[in-house]
Amino acid sequence: MDDLLLRYGTRELPEKGETIRFGDWSFELVAGDIKNICFAGTEIVRAIGYVVRDANWGTWPQQHLHPTLTRTAQSLTWRGTSHCHTENGCKLTIVRELVLTRDNQLRYSASACPDRAMETARSGITVLYPLQGVAGSPVAVTGTDGSVTHAHFPLLIEPWQPFQHIAQLRYQHAAGWLVNTGYAGEVFEMEDQRAWSDGSYKVYSRPLALPWPYRLAAEEALTQSVSLSVTAISPASKALPALHPLDAHNTLPATGLLLTEAQCEEPSHVVDALAALRPQHLLAHYNPEQNSPHWLATLAWIKRQSQLPLLLEYVLPVRQGEDFRPALALLQQQLAEAHLQPDALIPSPAPDMTSTPPGSEWPWTPALEAIYRTTRELFPDCSLGGGMLSYFTELNRKRPPLGLTDFITHATCPIVHNADDRSVVQTLESLPYITATTRSFIGRQMPYYLGPSMISMRSNPYGSHVYANPQQRRLTMTHEDVRHRGLFFASYLVGYMAGIVDAEVSHWCPAALCGSLGLQPLLSSNLTRWPAWYVVRWFAAHAGQRWRAETPQQGAVAIVIENGEQDPIWLIANLNDRAVTIPLPEGSVQQSWSLDSYGYREKQRPLGGTIFTLEACAVCELTIGSY
């Protein structure tokens, strides 16, 4: 197997940028966008680009043509053209220009013109602000009416737009820079992209309160621009506001696996696979409008044979004005007929499976208090879960009533907005903020169940469907992310766990058992296991043990198990796209197993010296003894 397939699960080349330096500036040109925009070595803006969304909020790919780069002593100019071909045969032509001058002024403009009318949920410039040095920092926002609002970048995640009608945004970076961005050509607003697991705040157009999708008229050019300037100020005299870690017990959460009806056509294979992985619980989804009652009988058989607790998500069908209780009574009957006794039940009204953006009217549902109380009455022997069967975005917008459920849950998905490798890894930066925000409204004592947490998207609250991936590309909102098959997903899961170190998550579901959402191909006699399988087995084996997270090198993370008098165990992952050299902890270091370009290898061997090299996306386990 070639390195690309082993690392990323696809032969599609990773996105690569060209690093450009001019004076104190540096940035990367990546497929028509500029990323990692740094001034004097400090990232001040994460990205400026032009995005084209279809009516379902999917991202149209762009073909980039004939870029030119011109330098003079006083300026740098880059120009590029891209074409975007939509479903209805429309060709959208986008002409971009970037101008950077010696007086530390940067201007990015884009003009888009369709050759025929087209529908879009969003088409325009987006600007991403990073988290480090920015979260909690002072900001002054000049509105389109000339008013100025003094505030801070939110520390906890805002469920709605922090700032609207933006003409200019001026913020103080903690490193000692005053960063000014001006917006023209459309009405811009900011959303807290951490809500979708992105590692950024995003300024975009047009406002979400306006109808979408909307139409772009044929042969009418739309031009937008962003200006950026930087001036030196004194570095922050005191640290920016920071998240306050819980007084965490820091024990690894119980590891669960998602089962879907499509995976379980051969239940005996499922039971065999579970016996090899040894998770602590199972998670399954039952929507009576999509699943047959036979699915419940299959789950009952798997539960009996595996002897594992089962958490059952239930999508409650409701129609406006109708009594919801007969649907719950029917579920009670169906579970009895299937001889299935779930250990936990997580009900959610069907309308809550669809996201309600800011400015939109919330769909009618029965009160959650009534749903939870009725569920408790009908299923007294089940633990009762609250929250969302979708993502943190929806949980944060519709926060559940407390005191009626035994735990709160939500999932995450890192490919809602971007699917390139760097963006997916950067979503891990949002996890401490997601979990801290959740803890801020559920409290410190409420058990917190997290997941599923895989890369692939199992459901799409933002549109009518998830996307197929026949070309095996890195694709947003797909139920078949190719990286599940590669080392990338294995290292991602280690990084994910490190990101929730302070959240006191009691139960975690990293992925499905198999298939496009899982850890191995759909089950048969094929014993193929993808790299993440070994990482999930490791987490399951160490559930309940004390741990901490370390960052031994930039882009590398380590989960450290502390077993009292036993030798510490380190699970180290390289999240970079290149090899890194990692300092070895003090002591006698033994490498137990590794996941790298040679596959999974169990090998007990001592590591001499003070450093060792870990390949891109590789994972290994070290045992640290005393000399």
ROFI-422757 format. One record per residue (C-alpha): residue in three letters; z, x, y. Coordinates in Angstrom, 2 decimals, padded with zeros to 5 digits, always signed. Each point is the difference from the previous one (the first is absolute). Layout:
BEGIN
  residuo       pz       px       py
      ALA        Z        X        Y
...
***
This chain:
BEGIN
  residuo       pz       px       py
      MET  +000.00  +000.00  +000.00
      ASP  -000.92  +001.37  +003.43
      ASP  +002.62  +000.62  +002.66
      LEU  -001.04  -002.95  +002.21
      LEU  +000.41  -002.51  -002.82
      LEU  +003.30  +001.46  -001.11
      ARG  +001.38  +000.14  +003.51
      TYR  -001.40  -003.20  +001.56
      GLY  -001.39  -002.09  -002.86
      THR  -003.48  +000.07  +001.58
      ARG  -002.82  +002.44  +000.69
      GLU  -000.24  -001.25  +003.58
      LEU  +000.77  +002.97  +002.21
      PRO  +003.18  -000.23  +002.10
      GLU  -000.42  -000.61  +003.69
      LYS  -000.31  +003.35  +001.73
      GLY  +000.14  +000.64  +003.71
      GLU  -001.16  +002.77  +002.31
      THR  +002.80  +001.55  +002.04
      ILE  -000.91  +000.40  +003.68
      ARG  +002.01  +002.10  +002.46
      PHE  -000.40  +000.02  +003.75
      GLY  +002.67  +001.53  +002.22
      ASP  +003.37  -001.42  -001.01
      TRP  -001.68  -002.83  -001.90
      SER  -000.82  -000.26  -003.67
      PHE  -001.22  -002.94  -002.06
      GLU  -002.08  -000.83  -003.03
      LEU  -003.35  -001.74  +000.06
      VAL  -000.08  -002.28  -003.03
      ALA  -002.90  -002.37  -000.57
      GLY  -000.38  -000.92  +003.66
      ASP  +003.72  -000.24  +000.71
      ILE  +002.35  +002.62  +001.43
      LYS  +003.26  +000.57  -001.85
      ASN  +003.14  +002.12  +000.24
      ILE  -000.39  +000.39  +003.76
      CYS  +002.35  +002.82  +001.01
      PHE  +000.92  +001.58  +003.29
      ALA  +001.57  +003.45  -000.16
      GLY  +000.55  -000.53  -003.72
      THR  +001.74  -003.40  +000.31
      GLU  -001.62  -003.15  -001.40
      ILE  -000.05  -002.40  +002.95
      VAL  -002.51  -002.55  -001.32
      ARG  -000.69  -000.53  -003.70
      ALA  -003.54  -001.34  +000.30
      ILE  -002.60  -001.59  +002.25
      GLY  -002.85  -001.80  -001.72
      TYR  -002.21  -003.04  -000.18
      VAL  +000.67  -002.55  -002.73
      VAL  -002.18  -002.89  -001.18
      ARG  +001.74  -002.72  -002.05
      ASP  -001.76  -002.75  -001.87
      ALA  +001.14  -003.62  +000.22
      ASN  +002.47  +000.66  -002.85
      TRP  +001.58  +003.02  +001.79
      GLY  -001.76  +002.40  -002.36
      THR  -001.45  +003.17  +001.55
      TRP  -003.76  +000.40  +000.22
      PRO  -001.08  +003.56  -000.90
      GLN  -001.97  +001.92  +002.59
      GLN  -002.88  +002.42  -000.42
      HIS  +000.26  +002.86  +002.50
      LEU  -003.14  +001.64  +001.40
      HIS  -000.92  +003.05  +002.07
      PRO  +003.24  +001.06  +001.70
      THR  -000.31  +002.61  +002.75
      LEU  +002.66  +002.28  +001.47
      THR  -000.49  +001.78  +003.33
      ARG  +002.37  +002.53  +001.59
      THR  +000.09  +001.42  +003.46
      ALA  +002.66  +002.04  +001.75
      GLN  +001.44  -003.17  +001.53
      SER  -000.56  -002.72  -002.60
      LEU  -000.75  -001.02  -003.54
      THR  -002.22  -002.99  -000.80
      TRP  -000.56  -001.62  -003.38
      ARG  -002.43  -002.86  -000.61
      GLY  -000.72  -001.92  -003.17
      THR  -001.73  -003.14  -001.24
      SER  +000.94  -002.12  -002.99
      HIS  -001.44  -003.06  -001.68
      CYS  +001.94  -002.75  -001.69
      HIS  -001.86  -002.42  -002.31
      THR  +001.65  -003.38  -000.54
      GLU  -000.39  -002.62  -002.73
      ASN  -002.45  -002.13  +001.95
      GLY  -002.38  +002.93  +000.54
      CYS  +001.18  +000.79  +003.52
      LYS  -000.09  +003.63  +001.13
      LEU  +002.68  +000.90  +002.52
      THR  -000.77  +003.21  +001.90
      ILE  +002.99  +001.85  +001.48
      VAL  -000.49  +002.85  +002.48
      ARG  +003.08  +002.15  +000.65
      GLU  +000.69  +002.69  +002.56
      LEU  +002.98  +002.33  +000.37
      VAL  +000.41  +002.13  +003.12
      LEU  +002.83  +002.52  +000.39
      THR  +000.49  +002.02  +003.18
      ARG  +002.02  +003.05  +001.02
      ASP  +002.33  -002.08  +002.15
      ASN  +001.38  -001.56  -003.20
      GLN  -001.91  -003.26  +000.26
      LEU  -001.51  -001.61  -003.11
      ARG  -002.28  -003.05  +000.02
      TYR  -001.28  -001.85  -003.07
      SER  -002.52  -002.82  +000.42
      ALA  -001.93  -002.15  -002.45
      SER  -002.80  -002.49  +000.47
      ALA  -000.83  -002.38  -002.86
      CYS  -003.09  -002.19  -000.22
      PRO  -001.01  -002.28  -002.93
      ASP  -003.67  -000.70  -000.66
      ARG  +000.92  -003.58  -000.90
      ALA  +003.08  -002.17  +000.41
      MET  +002.87  +000.94  -002.31
      GLU  +003.52  -001.17  -000.81
      THR  +002.95  +002.35  +000.22
      ALA  +003.78  -000.24  -000.03
      ARG  +000.18  +003.11  +002.18
      SER  -002.53  +002.50  +001.37
      GLY  +001.09  +002.59  +002.48
      ILE  +001.89  +003.15  +000.87
      THR  +003.39  +000.58  -001.56
      VAL  +002.55  +002.63  +001.00
      LEU  +002.80  +001.07  -002.33
      TYR  +003.21  +001.59  +001.28
      PRO  +002.03  +002.12  -002.45
      LEU  +003.64  -000.59  -000.93
      GLN  +001.52  +003.47  +000.30
      GLY  +001.08  +000.64  +003.58
      VAL  -001.17  -003.49  +001.00
      ALA  +002.15  -002.60  -001.80
      GLY  +002.70  -001.02  +002.48
      SER  -001.50  +001.95  +002.90
      PRO  -000.23  -001.39  +003.56
      VAL  -003.28  -001.67  +000.93
      ALA  -001.40  -001.63  +003.13
      VAL  -002.68  -002.65  -000.58
      THR  -002.28  -001.07  +002.86
      GLY  -001.37  -003.47  -000.64
      THR  -003.45  -001.31  +000.81
      ASP  +001.63  -001.82  +002.95
      GLY  +001.39  +003.27  +001.41
      SER  +003.61  -000.62  -001.00
      VAL  +001.98  +002.86  -001.57
      THR  +002.44  -000.43  -002.90
      HIS  +002.46  +002.75  -000.85
      ALA  +001.06  -000.04  -003.63
      HIS  +000.13  +002.14  -003.15
      PHE  -002.17  +000.30  -003.06
      PRO  +001.86  -002.19  -002.51
      LEU  +002.27  +001.78  -002.46
      LEU  +000.40  -002.92  -002.38
      ILE  -003.23  -001.83  -000.78
      GLU  -000.99  -002.81  +002.33
      PRO  -001.36  -003.10  -001.78
      TRP  -002.21  -000.75  +003.01
      GLN  -001.97  +002.15  +002.45
      PRO  +002.32  +002.27  +001.99
      PHE  -002.43  +000.15  +002.95
      GLN  -002.89  -002.21  +001.08
      HIS  -002.72  -000.01  +002.67
      ILE  +000.05  +003.80  +000.23
      ALA  -001.99  +001.78  +002.69
      GLN  +001.97  +003.25  -000.16
      LEU  +002.72  +001.37  -002.27
      ARG  +002.04  +003.04  +001.05
      TYR  +002.62  +001.39  -002.37
      GLN  +002.32  +003.02  -000.17
      HIS  -000.42  +002.06  -003.15
      ALA  +003.25  +001.59  -001.14
      ALA  -001.65  +003.44  -000.02
      GLY  -000.32  -000.10  +003.80
      TRP  -003.34  -001.66  +000.77
      LEU  -000.84  -003.00  +002.14
      VAL  -002.92  -001.68  -001.80
      ASN  -002.12  -002.50  +001.92
      THR  -002.64  -002.26  -001.59
      GLY  -002.18  -002.41  +001.96
      TYR  -001.97  -002.86  -001.54
      ALA  -003.16  -001.72  +001.30
      GLY  -002.70  -002.39  -001.15
      GLU  +002.16  -002.56  -001.82
      VAL  +003.53  -001.39  -000.08
      PHE  +002.17  +002.31  -002.11
      GLU  +003.39  -000.51  -001.63
      MET  +002.27  +001.96  -002.34
      GLU  +001.19  -000.89  -003.47
      ASP  +002.66  +001.85  -001.92
      GLN  -002.15  +001.20  -002.89
      ARG  +003.06  +001.10  -001.95
      ALA  +000.23  -003.69  -000.95
      TRP  -003.05  +000.57  -002.24
      SER  +001.38  +003.35  -001.25
      ASP  -002.15  +002.02  +002.42
      GLY  +001.52  +003.11  +001.53
      SER  -000.86  -000.96  +003.58
      TYR  +000.05  -002.41  +002.90
      LYS  -003.46  -001.42  +000.72
      VAL  -001.65  -001.12  +003.23
      TYR  -003.05  -002.17  -000.66
      SER  -002.15  -002.77  +001.39
      ARG  -000.41  -002.90  +000.17
      PRO  +003.29  -001.97  +000.11
      LEU  +001.03  -001.68  -003.24
      ALA  +000.81  -003.18  +001.91
      LEU  -003.74  -000.52  +000.48
      PRO  -001.98  -001.73  -002.77
      TRP  -001.32  +002.08  -002.87
      PRO  -002.41  +000.64  -001.51
      TYR  -002.20  -000.03  +003.08
      ARG  -003.69  +000.65  +000.59
      LEU  -001.70  +002.96  +001.58
      ALA  -003.22  -001.12  +001.71
      ALA  -003.29  +001.57  -001.03
      GLU  -001.16  +003.00  +002.03
      GLU  +002.94  -000.15  +002.42
      ALA  +001.78  +003.36  +000.32
      LEU  +003.79  +000.07  +000.23
      THR  +001.45  +003.14  +001.59
      GLN  +003.63  +001.13  -000.15
      SER  +001.70  +003.23  +000.98
      VAL  +003.29  +001.85  -000.24
      SER  +001.17  +002.80  +002.31
      LEU  +002.72  +002.45  -000.96
      SER  +001.87  +002.58  +002.07
      VAL  +003.06  +002.18  -000.55
      THR  +002.41  +001.63  +002.45
      ALA  +003.05  +002.13  -000.70
      ILE  +003.50  -001.39  +000.53
      SER  +003.38  +001.23  -001.14
      PRO  +000.56  -000.49  -003.72
      ALA  +002.32  -002.86  -000.86
      SER  +003.51  +001.08  +001.02
      LYS  +001.43  -002.01  -002.83
      ALA  -001.41  -001.03  -003.33
      LEU  -002.03  -003.19  -000.19
      PRO  +001.76  -002.99  -001.51
      ALA  -000.01  +000.40  -003.76
      LEU  +000.43  -002.20  -003.00
      HIS  +003.55  +000.01  -001.27
      PRO  +000.00  +000.63  -003.74
      LEU  +002.16  -002.29  -002.02
      ASP  +003.09  +001.37  -001.64
      ALA  -002.21  -000.02  -003.07
      HIS  +001.18  +000.36  -003.53
      ASN  -003.36  +001.74  -000.58
      THR  -000.50  -000.93  -003.61
      LEU  -003.59  -000.30  -001.17
      PRO  -000.99  -003.67  -000.21
      ALA  -000.74  -001.82  -003.22
      THR  -003.72  +000.37  -000.73
      GLY  -002.07  -003.07  -000.83
      LEU  -003.63  -000.62  -000.91
      LEU  -002.30  -002.82  +001.03
      LEU  -001.66  -002.01  -002.75
      THR  -003.09  -002.11  +000.72
      GLU  -001.70  -002.53  -002.22
      ALA  -003.15  +002.13  -000.23
      GLN  +002.00  +002.96  -001.32
      CYS  +001.70  -001.94  -002.77
      GLU  -002.86  -001.27  -002.15
      GLU  +001.44  +002.19  -002.80
      PRO  +003.75  -000.49  +000.38
      SER  +000.86  +002.35  -002.86
      HIS  -001.69  +002.87  +001.86
      VAL  +002.06  -000.90  +003.08
      VAL  +003.24  +000.23  -001.96
      ASP  -001.02  +003.38  -001.46
      ALA  -000.87  +001.32  +003.47
      LEU  +003.31  -001.20  +001.43
      ALA  +001.89  +001.73  -002.80
      ALA  -001.66  +003.28  +000.99
      LEU  +000.74  -000.38  +003.72
      ARG  +003.50  -001.50  -000.36
      PRO  +000.29  -001.87  +003.35
      GLN  +003.15  -001.89  +000.92
      HIS  -001.70  -003.36  +000.73
      LEU  -003.28  -001.90  +000.21
      LEU  -001.57  -001.88  +002.91
      ALA  -002.51  -002.82  -000.49
      HIS  -001.77  -002.50  +002.25
      TYR  -000.54  -003.68  -000.77
      ASN  -002.17  -002.18  +002.21
      PRO  -000.54  -003.39  -001.70
      GLU  -003.27  -000.41  +001.88
      GLN  -001.33  +003.29  -001.41
      ASN  +001.90  +000.67  -003.24
      SER  +000.21  -002.14  -003.12
      PRO  +003.35  -000.89  -001.60
      HIS  -001.13  +002.17  -002.94
      TRP  +000.74  +002.98  +002.25
      LEU  +003.67  -001.00  -000.06
      ALA  -000.03  -000.08  -003.80
      THR  -001.56  +003.48  -000.07
      LEU  +002.73  +001.28  +002.32
      ALA  +002.65  -001.57  -002.20
      TRP  -001.32  +001.87  -003.05
      ILE  -000.21  +003.32  +001.90
      LYS  +003.53  -000.50  +001.35
      ARG  +001.41  -000.67  -003.45
      GLN  -001.76  +002.95  -001.60
      SER  +000.72  +002.49  +002.79
      GLN  +003.56  -001.21  +000.70
      LEU  -000.61  +000.64  +003.72
      PRO  +001.20  -002.19  +002.88
      LEU  -002.79  -002.01  +001.63
      LEU  -000.30  -000.78  +003.72
      LEU  -002.40  -002.91  +000.50
      GLU  -001.75  -000.61  +003.31
      TYR  -000.88  -003.66  +000.42
      VAL  -002.53  -001.34  +002.51
      LEU  +001.21  -003.49  +000.85
      PRO  -002.91  -002.39  +000.62
      VAL  +000.73  -002.14  +003.05
      ARG  -001.99  -002.43  +002.13
      GLN  +001.08  -001.18  +003.40
      GLY  +002.49  -002.83  -000.18
      GLU  +000.27  +000.05  -003.80
      ASP  +003.23  +000.52  -001.90
      PHE  +000.04  +003.48  -001.53
      ARG  +002.70  -000.75  -002.57
      PRO  -002.31  -001.46  -002.69
      ALA  -001.89  +003.33  -000.08
      LEU  +003.24  +001.87  -000.67
      ALA  +000.96  -002.56  -002.66
      LEU  -003.38  +000.53  -001.65
      LEU  +000.63  +003.76  -000.01
      GLN  +003.33  -000.65  -001.68
      GLN  -001.80  -002.02  -002.69
      GLN  -002.74  +002.61  -000.46
      LEU  +002.52  +002.82  -000.41
      ALA  +001.92  -002.03  -002.59
      GLU  -003.20  -000.73  -001.94
      ALA  -000.92  +003.70  +000.10
      HIS  +003.53  +000.99  -001.09
      LEU  +000.14  +002.29  +003.01
      GLN  +003.26  +000.67  +001.82
      PRO  -000.71  +002.28  +002.98
      ASP  +002.85  +002.21  +001.10
      ALA  -001.00  -000.54  +003.64
      LEU  -002.22  -002.51  +001.76
      ILE  -001.64  +000.66  +003.37
      PRO  -001.49  -003.21  +001.45
      SER  -002.36  +000.03  +002.95
      PRO  -001.95  -002.92  +001.50
      ALA  -003.75  +000.47  -000.42
      PRO  -000.80  +000.03  +003.76
      ASP  +002.17  +003.11  +000.37
      MET  -002.48  +001.91  -002.18
      THR  -002.27  -000.01  +003.08
      SER  +000.88  +002.01  +003.08
      THR  +000.55  -001.77  +003.30
      PRO  -001.05  +002.37  +002.82
      PRO  +001.60  -000.06  +003.44
      GLY  -001.28  -002.89  +002.05
      SER  -000.92  -002.09  -003.05
      GLU  +001.75  -003.20  -001.01
      TRP  +002.28  +000.33  -003.01
      PRO  -001.07  -002.18  -002.92
      TRP  +002.40  -002.72  -001.11
      THR  +002.37  +000.83  -002.83
      PRO  +003.27  -001.52  -001.16
      ALA  +003.04  +001.77  +001.40
      LEU  +000.83  +003.11  -002.00
      GLU  +003.64  -001.09  -000.07
      ALA  -001.00  -003.16  -001.88
      ILE  -002.25  +001.91  -002.40
      TYR  +002.72  +002.53  -000.80
      ARG  +002.71  -002.63  -000.48
      THR  -002.18  -002.09  -002.32
      THR  -001.05  +003.04  -001.98
      ARG  +003.64  +000.97  -000.42
      GLU  +000.86  -003.49  -001.25
      LEU  -002.86  -000.11  -002.54
      PHE  +000.33  +003.60  -001.18
      PRO  +003.73  +000.79  +000.11
      ASP  -000.27  +002.81  -002.55
      CYS  -002.60  +001.98  +001.97
      SER  +000.60  +002.42  +002.81
      LEU  -001.75  -001.33  +003.09
      GLY  -002.23  +002.21  +002.10
      GLY  -001.13  -000.63  +003.56
      GLY  -002.50  +001.65  +002.28
      MET  -003.75  +000.30  -000.36
      LEU  -002.33  +000.40  -002.96
      SER  -002.37  +001.77  +002.38
      TYR  +000.86  +002.83  +002.36
      PHE  +002.61  +001.09  +002.50
      THR  -002.29  -001.24  +002.80
      GLU  +000.59  -003.60  -001.06
      LEU  +003.69  +000.51  -000.79
      ASN  +000.61  +001.37  +003.50
      ARG  -001.77  -002.96  +001.62
      LYS  +001.74  -002.64  -002.12
      ARG  +003.45  +001.37  -000.70
      PRO  +001.78  -001.80  -002.82
      PRO  +003.28  -001.90  +000.35
      LEU  +002.89  +002.02  -001.36
      GLY  +002.89  -001.05  -002.18
      LEU  -002.12  -002.10  -002.36
      THR  -001.66  +002.68  -002.13
      ASP  +001.19  +002.89  -002.15
      PHE  -002.53  +002.54  +001.28
      ILE  -002.89  +000.42  +002.46
      THR  -003.41  +001.40  -000.92
      HIS  -003.39  +000.93  +001.41
      ALA  -002.95  +002.18  -000.98
      THR  -002.02  +002.64  +001.87
      CYS  -003.67  +000.98  +000.03
      PRO  -001.34  +003.16  +001.70
      ILE  -003.72  -000.95  +000.20
      VAL  +000.02  -002.99  +002.33
      HIS  -001.52  +001.88  +002.95
      ASN  -001.22  +003.36  -001.30
      ALA  -000.72  +001.43  -003.43
      ASP  -000.65  +003.71  +000.60
      ASP  +002.41  +002.38  -001.71
      ARG  +001.70  +001.19  +003.17
      SER  +000.69  -003.53  +001.27
      VAL  +001.43  -001.07  -003.37
      VAL  +002.38  +002.99  -000.04
      GLN  +000.97  -000.70  +003.62
      THR  +001.12  -003.52  -000.98
      LEU  +002.99  +001.67  -001.67
      GLU  +001.30  +000.81  +003.49
      SER  +000.51  -003.73  +000.61
      LEU  +002.29  -000.60  -002.99
      PRO  +003.30  +001.03  +001.66
      TYR  -000.80  -002.41  +002.86
      ILE  -001.02  -002.83  -002.34
      THR  +003.16  +000.24  -002.05
      ALA  +002.26  +000.50  +003.06
      THR  -001.53  -003.05  +001.67
      THR  +000.49  -002.06  -003.15
      ARG  +003.61  +001.14  -000.26
      SER  +000.52  -000.95  +003.67
      PHE  -000.46  -003.70  -000.81
      ILE  +001.07  -000.25  -003.66
      GLY  +003.14  +002.12  +000.47
      ARG  +001.35  +002.92  -001.96
      GLN  +001.46  -001.91  -002.94
      MET  -003.03  -002.05  -001.04
      PRO  -001.79  +001.50  -003.05
      TYR  -003.48  +001.17  +001.04
      TYR  -002.89  -000.22  -002.47
      LEU  -003.14  +001.86  +001.07
      GLY  -003.50  -000.28  -001.36
      PRO  -002.53  -000.07  -001.44
      SER  -000.74  +003.21  +001.87
      MET  -003.34  +001.16  -001.39
      ILE  -003.05  +000.99  +002.04
      SER  -002.26  -002.75  -001.35
      MET  +000.36  -003.37  +001.73
      ARG  +000.96  -002.81  -002.39
      SER  -000.39  -002.83  +002.53
      ASN  -001.37  -000.27  +003.52
      PRO  +002.07  -002.07  +002.46
      TYR  -002.45  +000.89  +002.79
      GLY  -003.18  -001.43  -001.51
      SER  -001.46  -002.08  -002.78
      HIS  -000.12  +002.69  -002.68
      VAL  +000.55  +003.60  -000.97
      TYR  -003.09  +002.16  -000.29
      ALA  -001.75  +001.20  -003.13
      ASN  -000.82  +003.71  -000.12
      PRO  -003.12  +000.43  -002.13
      GLN  -001.00  +003.23  +001.75
      GLN  +003.40  +001.56  -000.73
      ARG  +000.64  +000.96  +003.62
      ARG  +003.08  +000.27  +002.18
      LEU  +000.00  -003.57  +001.23
      THR  +002.40  -002.12  +002.04
      MET  +001.47  -003.16  -001.51
      THR  -001.31  +000.65  -003.50
      HIS  +001.77  -000.95  -003.22
      GLU  -001.47  +003.12  -001.61
      ASP  +001.03  +003.10  +001.91
      VAL  -001.60  +002.87  -001.90
      ARG  +002.90  +002.37  +000.77
      HIS  +002.22  -001.82  -002.49
      ARG  -001.84  +002.04  -002.63
      GLY  +000.68  +003.34  +001.64
      LEU  +002.71  +002.44  +000.99
      PHE  -000.05  -001.51  +003.48
      PHE  +001.88  -003.13  -001.09
      ALA  +002.55  +002.04  -001.94
      SER  +000.89  +002.11  +003.03
      TYR  -000.12  -003.09  +002.25
      LEU  +002.71  -001.70  -002.08
      VAL  +002.29  +003.03  +000.32
      GLY  -000.54  -000.11  +003.76
      TYR  +000.68  -003.73  -000.01
      MET  +003.36  +000.45  -001.67
      ALA  +000.92  +002.73  +002.50
      GLY  -000.83  -002.43  +002.82
      ILE  +002.56  -002.58  -001.14
      VAL  +002.86  +002.45  -000.57
      ASP  +002.35  -001.68  +002.49
      ALA  -000.86  -003.63  -000.77
      GLU  +002.26  -000.67  -002.99
      VAL  -002.84  -001.68  -001.86
      SER  +001.46  -001.30  -003.27
      HIS  -003.26  -000.92  -001.79
      TRP  -003.46  +001.49  +000.47
      CYS  -003.35  -000.97  -001.49
      PRO  -002.43  +002.89  +000.59
      ALA  -003.06  -001.52  -001.70
      ALA  -001.34  -002.21  -002.74
      LEU  +000.14  +001.17  -003.58
      CYS  -003.75  +000.40  -000.35
      GLY  -003.39  -000.86  +001.43
      SER  -001.20  +000.53  +003.54
      LEU  +003.51  -000.64  +001.39
      GLY  +001.68  +002.20  -002.55
      LEU  +000.69  +003.25  -001.78
      GLN  -002.55  +000.00  -002.83
      PRO  -003.17  -001.85  -001.02
      LEU  +000.21  -003.56  -001.27
      LEU  +001.86  +000.23  -003.27
      SER  -001.73  +000.46  -003.33
      SER  +000.13  +002.73  -002.55
      ASN  -000.99  +002.33  +002.88
      LEU  +003.04  +002.15  +000.72
      THR  -001.29  +001.40  +003.30
      ARG  +002.77  +000.41  +002.55
      TRP  -000.66  +000.67  +003.64
      PRO  +002.15  +002.64  +001.75
      ALA  +002.26  -002.53  +001.76
      TRP  +001.10  -001.26  -003.44
      TYR  +002.05  +003.16  -000.48
      VAL  +001.60  -000.28  +003.45
      VAL  +001.02  -003.62  -000.58
      ARG  +001.42  +000.91  -003.41
      TRP  +002.06  +002.72  +001.74
      PHE  +001.35  -002.45  +002.56
      ALA  +000.87  -002.50  -002.71
      ALA  +001.79  +002.69  -002.02
      HIS  +002.13  +001.00  +002.98
      ALA  +000.78  -003.47  +001.40
      GLY  +003.59  -000.30  +001.16
      GLN  +000.50  +003.74  +000.51
      ARG  +001.06  +001.52  +003.31
      TRP  -002.84  +001.55  +001.99
      ARG  -001.16  +001.27  +003.33
      ALA  -003.36  +000.78  +001.59
      GLU  -001.10  +003.42  +001.24
      THR  -003.05  +001.30  +001.87
      PRO  -000.46  +003.52  -001.37
      GLN  -003.30  +000.49  +001.85
      GLN  -002.12  -001.97  +002.45
      GLY  -001.74  -002.75  -001.95
      ALA  +002.10  +000.60  -003.11
      VAL  +002.96  -002.12  -001.10
      ALA  +002.66  +000.36  -002.64
      ILE  +002.26  -002.50  -001.73
      VAL  +003.18  +001.82  -000.99
      ILE  +002.17  -001.41  -002.79
      GLU  +003.63  +001.08  +000.14
      ASN  +001.77  -000.47  -003.32
      GLY  +003.50  +001.18  +000.81
      GLU  +000.66  +003.01  -002.19
      GLN  -003.56  +000.07  -001.36
      ASP  -002.77  +002.06  +001.57
      PRO  -001.89  -001.73  +002.86
      ILE  -003.49  -001.25  -000.77
      TRP  -002.78  +000.16  +002.60
      LEU  -003.13  -002.16  -000.14
      ILE  -002.39  +001.59  +002.51
      ALA  -003.31  -001.46  +001.20
      ASN  -002.65  +001.49  +002.25
      LEU  -001.43  -002.72  +002.25
      ASN  -002.46  +002.38  +001.64
      ASP  -003.71  +000.33  -000.77
      ARG  +000.49  +003.73  -000.54
      ALA  +002.37  +002.21  -001.96
      VAL  +003.34  +000.84  +001.59
      THR  +002.50  +002.78  -000.56
      ILE  +003.49  -001.37  -000.54
      PRO  +003.25  +001.97  +000.27
      LEU  +001.99  -000.16  -003.20
      PRO  +003.58  -001.26  +000.15
      GLU  +002.67  +002.58  -000.65
      GLY  +000.94  +000.39  -003.65
      SER  -001.70  +000.39  -003.33
      VAL  -003.10  -002.20  +000.25
      GLN  -001.69  -001.49  -003.06
      GLN  -003.20  -002.03  +000.20
      SER  +000.16  -002.85  -002.53
      TRP  -003.35  -001.73  +000.45
      SER  -002.87  -000.25  +002.46
      LEU  -002.86  -002.27  +001.03
      ASP  -002.92  +001.96  +001.44
      SER  -003.67  +000.84  -000.63
      TYR  +000.90  +000.78  -003.61
      GLY  +001.44  -003.49  -000.50
      TYR  +003.51  -000.72  -001.21
      ARG  +001.67  +003.01  -001.58
      GLU  +003.48  +000.30  -001.39
      LYS  +001.05  +003.61  +000.20
      GLN  +003.38  +001.58  +000.26
      ARG  -000.55  +003.18  +001.94
      PRO  +002.07  +001.95  +002.51
      LEU  -001.34  +000.44  +003.52
      GLY  +000.74  +003.43  +001.38
      GLY  +000.00  +001.06  +003.63
      THR  +000.77  -002.12  +003.03
      ILE  -003.16  -002.14  +000.35
      PHE  -002.54  -001.81  -002.12
      THR  -003.35  -001.68  +000.68
      LEU  -000.63  -003.69  -000.58
      GLU  -003.58  -001.32  -000.10
      ALA  -001.19  -002.84  +002.21
      CYS  +001.49  -003.32  -001.17
      ALA  +001.85  +001.75  -002.84
      VAL  +003.47  -000.96  -001.26
      CYS  +002.49  +002.04  -002.00
      GLU  +003.59  -000.13  -001.21
      LEU  +002.38  +002.91  +000.49
      THR  +003.50  +000.49  -001.37
      ILE  +002.25  +002.16  +002.17
      GLY  +002.77  +001.89  -001.79
      SER  +002.50  +002.53  +001.26
      TYR  -000.57  +003.71  -000.52
***
